[in-house]
Amino acid sequence: MASTHVNARVQRHREALRRAGLRPVQIWVPDTRRADFAEECRRQSRLAAQADVADSDMQHWLDEALTDLDGWSA
């Protein structure tokens, strides 16, 4: 019985969001509970670090971009 009330409330909320011009999307993200999650993070971090070292032009471009932040606000 209580779940019917919750379901109706969720449905009204979703309908209001749709009326506001939004739509639902589904995304899949890595499962942080997996035993190999931490090792996969380390592997990908190593690959990213190697790519950074190998691409000095990109690092220079990023450094230049950081100096061009005048007028931007968070």
Stockholm file with secondary structure:
# STOCKHOLM 1.0

chainA/1-74         MASTHVNARVQRHREALRRAGLRPVQIWVPDTRRADFAEECRRQSRLAAQADVADSDMQHWLDEALTDLDGWSA
#=GR chainA/1-74 SS CHHHHHHHHHHHHHHHHHHTTCCCCCCCCCCTTSTTHHHHHHHHHHHHHHHHHHCHHHHHHHHHHHHTCTTCCC
#=GC SS_cons        CHHHHHHHHHHHHHHHHHHTTCCCCCCCCCCTTSTTHHHHHHHHHHHHHHHHHHCHHHHHHHHHHHHTCTTCCC
//
